[in-house]
Amino acid sequence: MTAVLSASGITKNYAIGKREIPVLRGVDLSIEPGEKVALLGTSGAGKSTLLHLLGLLDKPTSGTISYDGQPVQSLPVAERARLRHQQIGFVFQFYHLIPELTALQNVLLARMMGSSVLQYWGQRKRAKQSAIAMLEHVGLGERLHHRPTELSGGERQRVAIARALLAEPKVVLADEPTGNLDSHTAKEVVDLMFSIQQERQLAFLLVTHDEGLALRCDRIVRMKDGRIVDQNNQDAENNA
């Protein structure tokens, strides 16, 4: 089976003055269709940097990132943006919702970003129907026209999840998605994400500090000092 997403020999250095600071030091990782992978490590281990590279928000210093077996890290900017909007869903800790827009408008923004003006205009009615259906699916059918300031933290994260899933991506990249939520709300949000993940058989990479949450994933990958130092398959662990 071809991995939906894979990284081979990924390094990332940042320049501070004349100094090169290595953040990632040769990372190899692959995620299969429908697989939930938790990425753990202390602050500064390189987890978020790796997530940004895999999500095509930045380029590695060296190494190869592939989607469905095709290298993508050297694609032109427009092609990288198209792939990002069509195949990758992002869920972040801080929601990144636009405060002036309603929940529905925030979700629709994802579709607008992935289309030209003419393309979006031609599909705007269908896009709106899809966005409403997605918000209903995450339990916000009665909150379509509320702005972020009128929503709870859990509701904001549900909007972010709906936005991430509107384009029907193959991969969801989540960076501490429950970090700003209380334990009860966090469990509700995780249950929702994992339910949709299983329903759609999405590849799912979750950056977290929560060991309990990581144990709900199929595999736990641990990072330290810019390297992957351990990978545990949960089924193998449970059957050992």
Rosetta blueprint (number, residue, H / E / L):
1 M L
2 T L
3 A L
4 V L
5 L E
6 S E
7 A E
8 S E
9 G E
10 I E
11 T E
12 K E
13 N E
14 Y E
15 A E
16 I E
17 G L
18 K L
19 R E
20 E E
21 I E
22 P E
23 V E
24 L E
25 R E
26 G E
27 V E
28 D E
29 L E
30 S E
31 I E
32 E L
33 P L
34 G L
35 E L
36 K E
37 V E
38 A E
39 L E
40 L E
41 G L
42 T L
43 S L
44 G L
45 A L
46 G L
47 K H
48 S H
49 T H
50 L H
51 L H
52 H H
53 L H
54 L H
55 G L
56 L L
57 L L
58 D L
59 K L
60 P L
61 T L
62 S E
63 G E
64 T E
65 I E
66 S E
67 Y E
68 D L
69 G L
70 Q E
71 P E
72 V L
73 Q L
74 S L
75 L L
76 P L
77 V H
78 A H
79 E H
80 R H
81 A H
82 R H
83 L H
84 R H
85 H H
86 Q H
87 Q H
88 I E
89 G E
90 F E
91 V E
92 F E
93 Q L
94 F L
95 Y L
96 H L
97 L L
98 I L
99 P L
100 E L
101 L L
102 T L
103 A H
104 L H
105 Q H
106 N H
107 V H
108 L H
109 L H
110 A H
111 R H
112 M H
113 M H
114 G L
115 S L
116 S L
117 V H
118 L H
119 Q H
120 Y H
121 W H
122 G H
123 Q H
124 R H
125 K H
126 R H
127 A H
128 K H
129 Q H
130 S H
131 A H
132 I H
133 A H
134 M H
135 L H
136 E H
137 H H
138 V L
139 G L
140 L L
141 G L
142 E L
143 R L
144 L L
145 H L
146 H L
147 R L
148 P H
149 T H
150 E H
151 L L
152 S L
153 G H
154 G H
155 E H
156 R H
157 Q H
158 R H
159 V H
160 A H
161 I H
162 A H
163 R H
164 A H
165 L H
166 L L
167 A L
168 E L
169 P L
170 K L
171 V E
172 V E
173 L E
174 A E
175 D E
176 E L
177 P L
178 T L
179 G L
180 N L
181 L L
182 D L
183 S H
184 H H
185 T H
186 A H
187 K H
188 E H
189 V H
190 V H
191 D H
192 L H
193 M H
194 F H
195 S H
196 I H
197 Q H
198 Q H
199 E H
200 R H
201 Q L
202 L L
203 A E
204 F E
205 L E
206 L E
207 V E
208 T L
209 H L
210 D L
211 E H
212 G H
213 L H
214 A H
215 L L
216 R L
217 C L
218 D L
219 R E
220 I E
221 V E
222 R E
223 M E
224 K E
225 D L
226 G L
227 R E
228 I E
229 V E
230 D E
231 Q E
232 N E
233 N E
234 Q H
235 D H
236 A H
237 E H
238 N H
239 N H
240 A L
